[in-house]
């Protein structure tokens, strides 16, 4: 059998139990006293005082009844009092009776209840007499009838006034009795509160005495070992981690506290070492928090995971930035030959993303009625099969990607879609990535990559950037080719124009020479004609002279 151990918990509980007993007795007595007091107060507020008020109201109603009935007989023109008397019979008295009947249910004295019922009977008899008066004197003629008037006056004098005085006296006695009950209740209430004050005073004194004794006893049993623990906690408060040591305290709560502090010290040492590894950028070290509720340990693990994630994201961003800069240099190095540009880009891209196979297809729109895609660069494809490869718009995944101007990313590659050759044979790739080469909403080609690994998101993002830059470079080369072709055509047109101008100039010179020869011949003919005309005129004159002779 284990020896009884007077732990701190036991000592504190014993002290508090003693205080609880004292407080319990005090509470029980106080509760009983307060219940009695509340019953007295409730009786006063809900029974006695309302009853006294209602009885006073009954006395006033009695006097009003006497006054209204008297005025009915002697004041014929007082119609207001007649209306009030009728209202008293019809409403006021029934309401008051209901009110008093409800209150008398809580009365303790049967004599008072019996007296009230007797008063109700007497008052109702008086009301019956008033109704006779009201029936006798209704119209003006009734008031002029001596017999009716005498009978009504006789009822007033011999019945109404006498009954009113008798009922009023009985009501007064009943009111005094109820007021005496209220005074007795108030006196009992004062006595009850006086007893409660004495009990609370004695209980308070006992509580202070036993509380001081118990406090001194418990304090002396706790402060000594607590002071030793305090030194350790002060060091922890200054950030100093003391050496872990075995418990030197008794087998009580203080010993359990020491064990907990020792566990905390060991945990903080482990936590500090883990924090140092995080500070060095080593995010793969394992760490076990003190518990699931270890806020600091779990926060460090969360920080480690977040830093590791940030580090990985930084590596991915740096990898993307480095790759973009690297491929920008490649794109700037060659601007004339599309095949050279695409082959250089494709080869470097496959090595950079560690893919296994790839191809670049360029749009051939020389003939608008036969727009298609042509493979201009390939890596690790069977060249005999794909050297002259042509893909129509909408044909296969490449043609579909071009037609929809959207990327296609497959991780479940269909059998025999494409195979990757190696020294060990051929195998189906794990993932296929097809990205349209678009710039300014114009698609100039398609990039296709195949790999034994699944491309990660940042790799896909990077390939899309390279595809956009490649599209820009291809578009630039195609524009340069078109410009060069147009320039050559323009130069050829200029040469032809110059040749035509020279031929026209020669023709013009020949035409001018011909025209000059023509003009010369015309002048010669004109001169000959004039000579001929002159000769013909001379001959004519000679003939005329001869004829005259």
VOVEXRO-787957 format. One line per field, with one value per residue (C-alpha): x, y, z. Coordinates in nm, 3 decimals. Layout:
BEGIN
px = c(X;...)
py = c(Y;...)
pz = c(Z;...)
This chain:
BEGIN
px = c(0.000;0.141;0.217;-0.018;0.142;0.046;0.084;0.037;-0.287;-0.406;-0.306;-0.470;-0.782;-0.802;-0.774;-1.030;-1.260;-1.255;-1.335;-1.599;-1.763;-1.769;-1.897;-2.144;-2.294;-2.303;-2.458;-2.719;-2.821;-2.812;-3.013;-3.276;-3.293;-3.313;-3.583;-3.790;-3.724;-3.817;-4.137;-4.221;-4.137;-4.329;-4.631;-4.618;-4.578;-4.811;-5.072;-5.093;-5.017;-5.234;-5.511;-5.496;-5.504;-5.797;-5.989;-5.928;-6.061;-6.365;-6.424;-6.406;-6.639;-6.882;-6.884;-6.925;-7.216;-7.388;-7.323;-7.443;-7.758;-7.839;-7.785;-8.010;-8.293;-8.234;-8.062;-8.282;-8.073;-7.738;-7.707;-7.330;-7.373;-7.650;-7.412;-7.138;-7.377;-7.474;-7.104;-7.034;-7.302;-7.197;-6.815;-6.643;-6.782;-6.752;-6.392;-6.307;-6.475;-6.270;-5.956;-6.028;-6.129;-5.793;-5.608;-5.796;-5.674;-5.336;-5.482;-5.387;-5.666;-5.997;-6.187;-6.073;-6.185;-6.524;-6.557;-6.480;-6.742;-6.996;-6.910;-6.962;-7.306;-7.403;-7.279;-7.466;-7.783;-7.722;-7.675;-8.010;-8.171;-8.002;-8.140;-8.491;-8.430;-8.302;-8.612;-8.849;-8.705;-8.647;-8.846;-8.955;-9.303;-9.152;-8.987;-9.329;-9.495;-9.503;-9.527;-9.223;-9.026;-9.117;-9.029;-8.687;-8.612;-8.713;-8.469;-8.195;-8.256;-8.332;-8.123;-7.849;-7.709;-7.725;-7.573;-7.301;-7.200;-7.201;-7.001;-6.754;-6.688;-6.637;-6.401;-6.201;-6.158;-6.047;-5.796;-5.656;-5.619;-5.432;-5.211;-5.132;-5.024;-4.797;-4.642;-4.581;-4.420;-4.192;-4.089;-4.015;-3.813;-3.600;-3.535;-3.435;-3.188;-3.042;-2.978;-2.823;-2.589;-2.469;-2.416;-2.216;-2.000;-1.914;-1.855;-1.625;-1.418;-1.383;-1.292;-1.017;-0.872;-0.871;-0.765;-0.457;-0.358;-0.406;-0.227;0.079;0.090;0.059;0.299;0.572;0.536;0.555;0.791;1.111;1.100;0.943;1.243;1.469;1.255;1.244;1.619;1.579;1.282;1.465;1.749;1.497;1.344;1.688;1.729;1.982;1.933;2.055;2.194;1.935;1.933;1.735;1.467;1.586;1.243;0.991;0.743;0.472;0.346;0.671;0.860;0.626;0.686;1.063;1.026;0.818;1.076;1.356;1.160;1.111;1.485;1.566;1.300;1.433;1.787;1.659;1.454;1.752;1.963;1.685;1.657;2.032;2.005;1.722;1.937;2.210;1.964;1.945;1.579;1.590;1.680;1.416;1.268;1.016;0.811;0.739;0.374;0.098;0.027;0.391;0.334;0.702;0.806;0.517;0.580;0.946;0.840;0.595;0.867;1.108;0.851;0.769;1.136;1.198;0.906;1.030;1.380;1.247;1.036;1.343;1.540;1.262;1.246;1.624;1.617;1.356;1.538;1.871;1.712;1.533;1.859;2.044;1.793;1.775;2.146;2.081;1.795;2.006;2.296;2.111;1.849;1.868;1.821;1.505;1.640;1.956;1.760;1.504;1.761;1.977;1.676;1.535;1.865;1.936;1.574;1.567;1.894;1.787;1.453;1.601;1.352;1.428;1.278;1.135;1.044;0.954;0.696;0.668;0.360;0.398;0.146;0.317;0.016;-0.296;-0.495;-0.252;-0.158;0.023;0.298;0.647;0.904;1.209;1.394;1.399;1.596;1.623;1.351;1.399;1.523;1.442;1.083;1.046;1.297;1.030;0.737;0.427;0.130;-0.199;-0.405;-0.613;-0.421;-0.303;-0.218;0.026;-0.234;-0.498;-0.274;-0.211;-0.577;-0.697;-0.393;-0.373;-0.120;-0.171;-0.013;-0.046;0.072;-0.111;0.048;-0.136;0.052;0.249;0.190;0.567;0.854;1.195;1.490;1.795;2.070;1.838;1.556;1.240;1.000;0.681;0.733;0.567;0.454;0.398;0.393;0.274;0.278;0.178;0.441;0.226;0.308;0.052;-0.233;-0.061;0.057;0.373;0.443;0.422;0.674;0.649;0.848;0.844;1.002;1.027;0.946;0.638;0.708;0.658;0.451;0.749;0.906;0.585;0.581;0.942;0.881;0.586;0.812;1.073;0.799;0.682;1.039;1.100;0.777;0.894;1.232;1.071;0.829;1.121;1.317;1.012;0.959;1.326;1.294;0.981;1.150;1.459;1.246;1.046;1.368;1.508;1.185;1.193;1.553;1.466;1.169;1.396;1.647;1.368;1.236;1.579;1.618;1.279;1.367;1.693;1.506;1.250;1.526;1.687;1.352;1.294;1.632;1.564;1.219;1.368;1.629;1.356;1.150;1.444;1.508;1.140;1.145;1.462;1.298;0.986;1.199;1.385;1.060;0.922;1.239;1.221;0.854;0.925;1.204;0.968;0.703;0.954;1.062;0.703;0.626;0.918;0.820;0.463;0.566;0.796;0.517;0.284;0.545;0.601;0.232;0.200;0.470)
py = c(0.000;0.337;0.581;0.877;1.174;1.521;1.702;2.070;1.987;1.798;2.081;2.346;2.136;2.076;2.448;2.531;2.256;2.414;2.751;2.591;2.435;2.773;2.944;2.661;2.692;3.068;3.035;2.786;3.005;3.316;3.142;3.028;3.375;3.541;3.301;3.391;3.758;3.727;3.547;3.832;4.095;3.905;3.875;4.248;4.346;4.090;4.036;4.266;4.606;4.546;4.418;4.733;4.945;4.751;4.781;5.156;5.162;4.967;5.230;5.509;5.315;5.277;5.650;5.728;5.485;5.661;6.002;5.904;5.739;6.038;6.278;6.056;6.122;6.486;6.626;6.543;6.738;6.585;6.345;6.295;6.132;5.916;5.793;5.734;5.533;5.315;5.266;5.177;4.905;4.775;4.805;4.950;4.721;4.393;4.480;4.562;4.243;4.030;4.209;4.148;3.784;3.723;3.886;3.701;3.368;3.446;3.558;3.338;3.439;3.265;3.517;3.800;3.605;3.538;3.903;4.020;3.784;3.918;4.276;4.185;4.050;4.361;4.594;4.404;4.433;4.807;4.805;4.630;4.915;5.163;4.980;5.020;5.394;5.401;5.219;5.446;5.776;5.756;6.031;6.380;6.255;6.006;6.289;6.465;6.154;6.200;5.828;5.741;6.029;5.938;5.574;5.666;5.909;5.647;5.397;5.656;5.739;5.397;5.170;5.333;5.562;5.302;5.025;5.261;5.345;4.980;4.859;5.147;5.057;4.690;4.784;5.008;4.722;4.491;4.750;4.791;4.414;4.391;4.686;4.503;4.203;4.429;4.578;4.229;4.121;4.426;4.352;3.990;4.111;4.337;4.049;3.824;4.077;4.130;3.758;3.749;4.035;3.849;3.526;3.702;3.878;3.553;3.375;3.653;3.638;3.259;3.285;3.539;3.330;2.999;3.169;3.325;3.000;2.797;3.055;3.056;2.678;2.641;2.929;2.778;2.441;2.594;2.892;2.695;2.463;2.737;2.963;2.698;2.673;3.053;3.068;2.841;3.038;3.370;3.238;3.130;3.476;3.626;3.387;3.168;2.794;2.620;2.271;1.996;1.813;1.541;1.626;1.709;1.779;1.570;1.357;1.621;1.892;2.087;1.783;1.760;2.128;2.069;1.783;2.003;2.283;2.035;1.910;2.271;2.340;2.035;2.141;2.497;2.369;2.152;2.443;2.680;2.426;2.385;2.765;2.787;2.532;2.737;3.050;2.867;2.784;2.414;2.333;1.953;1.887;1.707;1.855;1.722;1.984;1.935;1.855;1.927;2.246;2.363;2.708;2.799;2.461;2.445;2.809;2.722;2.425;2.647;2.910;2.640;2.514;2.868;2.960;2.637;2.714;3.071;2.939;2.694;2.965;3.193;2.913;2.869;3.245;3.264;2.959;3.128;3.464;3.298;3.095;3.396;3.593;3.297;3.250;3.624;3.612;3.321;3.505;3.820;3.627;3.521;3.717;3.598;3.223;3.078;2.725;2.833;3.034;2.760;2.480;2.674;2.761;2.407;2.241;2.476;2.460;2.079;2.069;2.348;2.192;1.840;1.725;1.441;1.533;1.835;2.009;2.355;2.396;2.721;2.841;2.833;3.080;3.157;3.006;3.136;2.843;2.594;2.721;2.450;2.390;2.277;2.133;2.359;2.232;1.900;1.736;1.362;1.286;1.020;1.261;1.021;1.028;1.393;1.576;1.684;1.675;1.873;1.929;2.066;2.309;2.110;1.789;1.611;1.786;2.024;2.135;2.157;2.376;2.609;2.623;2.695;2.909;2.730;2.507;2.133;1.958;1.581;1.361;1.056;1.022;0.792;0.484;0.527;0.905;0.955;0.748;0.853;0.658;0.579;0.324;0.094;0.110;0.318;0.427;0.631;0.974;1.063;1.412;1.610;1.992;2.174;2.555;2.788;3.047;3.361;3.729;4.011;3.759;3.613;3.251;3.196;2.836;2.563;2.426;2.059;1.899;1.541;1.417;1.116;1.348;1.561;1.928;2.134;2.451;2.686;2.493;2.531;2.902;2.935;2.745;2.974;3.280;3.128;3.041;3.403;3.533;3.273;3.375;3.736;3.638;3.422;3.698;3.940;3.704;3.653;4.028;4.075;3.811;3.977;4.316;4.179;4.012;4.328;4.526;4.287;4.302;4.680;4.688;4.456;4.676;4.981;4.813;4.719;5.072;5.216;4.977;5.078;5.444;5.392;5.209;5.486;5.743;5.561;5.528;5.896;5.983;5.757;5.907;6.255;6.167;6.020;6.332;6.553;6.339;6.361;6.739;6.759;6.554;6.767;7.082;6.927;6.834;7.181;7.335;7.103;7.184;7.553;7.508;7.308;7.569;7.837;7.640;7.575;7.948;8.046;7.792;7.917;8.276;8.171;7.978;8.275;8.504;8.266;8.241;8.616;8.639)
pz = c(0.000;-0.103;0.172;0.181;0.006;0.130;-0.198;-0.259;-0.429;-0.120;0.111;-0.099;-0.142;0.235;0.303;0.042;0.165;0.510;0.358;0.140;0.448;0.620;0.309;0.250;0.599;0.561;0.216;0.339;0.631;0.413;0.145;0.394;0.549;0.209;0.097;0.404;0.345;-0.022;0.078;0.316;0.058;-0.210;0.025;0.096;-0.269;-0.425;-0.151;0.153;-0.004;-0.315;-0.084;0.131;-0.185;-0.325;0.005;0.001;-0.353;-0.230;0.040;-0.219;-0.447;-0.154;-0.089;-0.459;-0.475;-0.184;-0.340;-0.690;-0.558;-0.332;-0.622;-0.835;-0.592;-0.503;-0.813;-1.105;-1.359;-1.261;-1.555;-1.509;-1.169;-1.309;-1.582;-1.323;-1.106;-1.399;-1.484;-1.120;-1.130;-1.471;-1.475;-1.169;-0.902;-1.105;-1.188;-0.827;-0.705;-0.945;-0.832;-0.458;-0.520;-0.690;-0.400;-0.122;-0.264;-0.103;0.232;0.526;0.764;0.684;0.895;0.668;0.363;0.520;0.621;0.267;0.122;0.374;0.275;-0.093;-0.004;0.193;-0.079;-0.346;-0.135;-0.126;-0.503;-0.533;-0.337;-0.571;-0.868;-0.718;-0.690;-1.049;-1.162;-0.965;-1.088;-1.461;-1.630;-1.537;-1.450;-1.207;-1.016;-1.004;-0.862;-0.481;-0.411;-0.623;-0.485;-0.126;-0.176;-0.324;-0.045;0.212;0.053;0.076;0.437;0.580;0.359;0.151;0.420;0.696;0.480;0.360;0.718;0.821;0.517;0.551;0.914;0.829;0.541;0.775;1.022;0.742;0.615;0.967;0.994;0.663;0.762;1.087;0.879;0.674;0.989;1.130;0.803;0.802;1.160;1.071;0.774;0.994;1.235;0.947;0.807;1.155;1.191;0.843;0.936;1.249;1.053;0.779;1.039;1.220;0.890;0.771;1.090;1.066;0.698;0.768;1.054;0.871;0.545;0.708;0.881;0.564;0.350;0.579;0.581;0.204;0.135;0.352;0.178;-0.168;-0.163;-0.090;-0.392;-0.605;-0.543;-0.689;-0.997;-1.014;-1.080;-1.380;-1.513;-1.466;-1.679;-1.942;-1.924;-2.008;-2.299;-2.116;-2.154;-1.835;-1.843;-1.836;-1.503;-1.329;-1.075;-0.720;-0.571;-0.387;-0.564;-0.571;-0.802;-0.764;-0.887;-1.183;-1.253;-1.244;-1.490;-1.717;-1.697;-1.770;-2.072;-2.179;-2.151;-2.364;-2.616;-2.632;-2.687;-2.973;-3.106;-3.101;-3.290;-3.545;-3.581;-3.645;-3.927;-4.081;-4.055;-4.249;-4.526;-4.440;-4.479;-4.485;-4.120;-3.917;-3.601;-3.353;-3.163;-2.795;-2.873;-3.120;-2.924;-2.935;-3.084;-3.123;-3.262;-3.507;-3.606;-3.679;-3.889;-4.077;-4.122;-4.245;-4.494;-4.612;-4.648;-4.833;-5.062;-5.115;-5.182;-5.437;-5.599;-5.611;-5.775;-6.028;-6.096;-6.127;-6.352;-6.571;-6.573;-6.656;-6.933;-7.081;-7.087;-7.236;-7.515;-7.578;-7.665;-7.901;-8.070;-8.110;-8.262;-8.578;-8.768;-9.127;-9.148;-8.990;-8.988;-8.807;-8.552;-8.484;-8.467;-8.221;-8.006;-8.014;-7.927;-7.635;-7.514;-7.502;-7.309;-7.073;-6.976;-6.994;-7.255;-7.497;-7.830;-8.005;-8.325;-8.458;-8.731;-8.930;-9.119;-9.497;-9.636;-9.967;-10.137;-9.965;-10.095;-9.941;-9.591;-9.393;-9.138;-9.222;-8.982;-9.003;-8.693;-8.510;-8.232;-8.173;-8.432;-8.698;-8.967;-9.251;-9.138;-9.041;-9.261;-9.508;-9.263;-9.356;-9.125;-9.251;-9.042;-8.791;-8.858;-8.543;-8.219;-8.392;-8.646;-8.373;-8.155;-8.449;-8.543;-8.187;-8.098;-7.763;-7.592;-7.550;-7.252;-7.240;-6.953;-7.084;-7.427;-7.669;-7.785;-8.105;-8.104;-8.100;-7.969;-7.841;-7.970;-7.763;-7.750;-7.558;-7.813;-7.843;-7.569;-7.540;-7.373;-7.044;-7.147;-7.466;-7.471;-7.781;-7.777;-8.062;-8.160;-8.144;-8.155;-8.162;-8.202;-8.510;-8.500;-8.704;-8.601;-8.339;-8.088;-7.985;-7.702;-7.574;-7.252;-7.024;-6.733;-6.671;-6.725;-6.408;-6.405;-6.398;-6.688;-6.891;-6.806;-6.917;-7.244;-7.317;-7.272;-7.506;-7.753;-7.751;-7.802;-8.074;-8.246;-8.238;-8.385;-8.655;-8.742;-8.760;-8.990;-9.210;-9.226;-9.315;-9.589;-9.725;-9.706;-9.881;-10.145;-10.197;-10.216;-10.477;-10.672;-10.643;-10.761;-11.052;-11.138;-11.125;-11.359;-11.596;-11.576;-11.647;-11.946;-12.074;-12.032;-12.227;-12.503;-12.511;-12.522;-12.817;-12.987;-12.925;-13.076;-13.376;-13.411;-13.389;-13.652;-13.871;-13.823;-13.913;-14.227;-14.307;-14.265;-14.476;-14.750;-14.734;-14.762;-15.056;-15.225;-15.163;-15.308;-15.608;-15.649;-15.640;-15.902;-16.111;-16.077;-16.174;-16.477;-16.576;-16.543;-16.759;-17.020;-17.008;-17.063;-17.342;-17.507;-17.476;-17.630;-17.910;-17.969;-17.979;-18.230)
